[in-house]
């Protein structure tokens, strides 16, 4: 279990527990998915009224699941891990600082939560389109940031449910 500082051990991200921070992305994604599922089930069971009730119940349940997924990714732990380890990665350029790579790592761990259940390769074109906005002050092009983004994506897979890309992570 992680302490209040969000320590980690080995190569696995560690979650923090016991705090009440809200993760709007995870909660929002879960809420939308839960509402859609609840509406479909409600329609099948009780018609139009069931659709409304099912959507409301599904939204609440989905929001809780989505919050739990986002809760599993601790940005402080991830940032500390990559700050310490980015130089050891085969794509790291000795002329670049962590600050050049940090937006790509952040983009990877945040995007993995947003695209839960999807493979990196399946959403890469979406990620490429979003890179100009996500990169902040980084000088990296998408082609330069891609490997760091994918690295962070795969690192946080261990804390998210399922193995969408069937790579054992």
C-alpha positions as CSV (number, residue, x, y, z in Angstrom):
1,X,0.0,0.0,0.0
2,X,1.3,3.5,-0.9
3,X,2.0,6.0,1.8
4,X,0.8,9.6,1.8
5,X,3.7,10.6,-0.4
6,X,2.7,8.2,-3.1
7,X,5.8,6.1,-3.0
8,X,6.3,3.3,-5.5
9,X,8.3,0.1,-5.6
10,X,9.8,-1.6,-8.6
11,X,8.3,-0.8,-12.0
12,X,4.6,-1.0,-10.9
13,X,2.6,2.2,-10.4
14,X,1.2,2.3,-6.9
15,X,-2.1,3.9,-6.0
16,X,-2.8,6.1,-3.1
17,X,-5.8,5.4,-0.9
18,X,-7.8,7.3,1.6
19,X,-8.2,10.6,-0.2
20,X,-11.3,12.1,-1.7
21,X,-10.0,13.8,-4.8
22,X,-12.4,13.6,-7.8
23,X,-11.1,12.4,-11.1
24,X,-13.4,14.1,-13.6
25,X,-12.1,12.3,-16.7
26,X,-12.5,8.8,-15.2
27,X,-15.8,9.7,-13.6
28,X,-17.1,11.3,-16.8
29,X,-16.1,8.4,-19.0
30,X,-17.6,5.9,-16.6
31,X,-20.8,8.0,-16.2
32,X,-21.4,8.1,-20.0
33,X,-20.7,4.4,-20.5
34,X,-22.9,3.5,-17.5
35,X,-25.8,5.7,-18.6
36,X,-25.8,4.1,-22.1
37,X,-25.7,0.6,-20.7
38,X,-28.3,1.3,-18.1
39,X,-30.6,2.9,-20.7
40,X,-30.3,-0.2,-23.0
41,X,-31.0,-2.6,-20.1
42,X,-33.9,-0.4,-18.9
43,X,-35.5,-0.4,-22.4
44,X,-35.3,-4.2,-22.6
45,X,-36.8,-4.7,-19.2
46,X,-39.4,-1.9,-18.8
47,X,-39.8,0.1,-21.9
48,X,-39.4,3.9,-22.0
49,X,-39.7,4.4,-18.2
50,X,-37.1,1.7,-17.8
51,X,-34.8,3.6,-20.2
52,X,-34.9,6.7,-17.9
53,X,-34.4,4.7,-14.7
54,X,-31.8,2.5,-16.2
55,X,-29.8,5.5,-17.6
56,X,-29.9,7.2,-14.2
57,X,-28.8,4.1,-12.3
58,X,-26.2,3.2,-14.9
59,X,-24.8,6.7,-14.9
60,X,-24.2,6.6,-11.1
61,X,-22.7,3.1,-11.2
62,X,-20.6,4.0,-14.3
63,X,-19.3,7.2,-12.7
64,X,-18.2,5.2,-9.7
65,X,-16.4,2.7,-11.9
66,X,-14.8,5.5,-14.0
67,X,-13.7,7.3,-10.8
68,X,-12.1,4.1,-9.6
69,X,-10.2,3.6,-12.8
70,X,-8.8,7.2,-12.7
71,X,-8.1,6.8,-9.0
72,X,-5.8,3.9,-9.8
73,X,-3.5,6.2,-11.7
74,X,-1.5,8.5,-9.5
75,X,0.0,11.3,-11.5
76,X,2.5,12.2,-8.8
77,X,3.8,8.6,-8.7
78,X,3.9,8.4,-12.5
79,X,5.7,11.7,-12.9
80,X,8.3,10.7,-10.3
81,X,8.9,7.4,-12.0
82,X,9.4,8.8,-15.4
83,X,11.6,11.7,-14.1
84,X,13.9,9.1,-12.6
85,X,13.8,6.6,-15.5
86,X,13.3,8.5,-18.8
87,X,17.1,8.5,-19.6
88,X,17.2,4.7,-19.6
89,X,14.6,4.4,-22.4
90,X,16.0,3.5,-25.8
91,X,14.2,6.5,-27.5
92,X,15.6,9.1,-25.0
93,X,17.8,11.7,-26.6
94,X,20.7,12.8,-24.4
95,X,20.2,16.4,-25.6
96,X,16.6,16.5,-24.2
97,X,15.6,17.1,-20.6
98,X,12.8,15.4,-18.7
99,X,10.7,18.5,-19.3
100,X,10.8,17.7,-23.0
101,X,9.4,14.2,-22.4
102,X,7.1,15.0,-19.5
103,X,4.1,16.0,-21.6
104,X,4.3,12.8,-23.6
105,X,4.4,10.6,-20.5
106,X,1.5,12.5,-19.0
107,X,-0.4,12.2,-22.3
108,X,0.2,8.5,-22.2
109,X,-1.0,7.8,-18.6
110,X,-4.0,10.1,-18.9
111,X,-5.0,8.8,-22.4
112,X,-4.9,5.2,-21.2
113,X,-7.6,6.0,-18.7
114,X,-9.7,7.8,-21.3
115,X,-9.4,5.0,-23.8
116,X,-10.0,2.1,-21.3
117,X,-10.4,-1.2,-23.1
118,X,-8.7,0.0,-26.2
119,X,-5.2,-0.8,-27.6
120,X,-2.7,1.9,-28.1
121,X,-2.5,1.1,-31.8
122,X,-6.2,1.4,-32.2
123,X,-6.3,5.0,-30.9
124,X,-2.9,6.2,-32.0
125,X,-4.4,8.3,-34.8
126,X,-6.6,10.0,-32.2
127,X,-3.6,10.6,-29.9
128,X,-1.6,12.0,-32.8
129,X,-4.3,14.5,-33.6
130,X,-4.5,15.5,-29.9
131,X,-0.7,15.8,-29.4
132,X,-0.4,19.5,-30.5
133,X,-2.7,20.5,-27.7
134,X,-1.4,18.0,-25.1
135,X,2.3,18.8,-25.6
136,X,2.4,22.2,-24.0
137,X,5.9,23.7,-24.2
138,X,7.5,20.4,-25.4
139,X,9.5,20.8,-28.6
140,X,8.7,17.2,-29.6
141,X,6.7,16.3,-32.7
142,X,4.3,13.4,-32.4
143,X,6.9,11.1,-34.0
144,X,9.3,12.0,-31.3
145,X,6.8,11.8,-28.5
146,X,5.0,8.6,-29.6
147,X,7.3,6.2,-27.9
148,X,7.2,8.0,-24.5
149,X,3.4,8.2,-24.8
150,X,3.2,4.5,-25.5
151,X,5.6,3.7,-22.7
152,X,3.5,5.6,-20.1
153,X,0.3,4.0,-21.6
154,X,1.6,0.5,-21.1
155,X,3.0,1.2,-17.6
156,X,-0.4,2.2,-16.2
157,X,-2.2,-0.7,-17.8
158,X,-1.3,-2.7,-14.7
159,X,-3.6,-0.6,-12.5
160,X,-6.6,-0.5,-15.0
161,X,-9.0,-3.4,-15.3
162,X,-8.6,-5.8,-18.3
163,X,-5.9,-6.3,-20.9
164,X,-7.3,-4.7,-24.0
165,X,-4.3,-5.2,-26.1
166,X,-3.7,-8.8,-24.9
167,X,0.0,-8.2,-24.2
168,X,-0.1,-9.4,-20.6
169,X,0.1,-6.0,-19.1
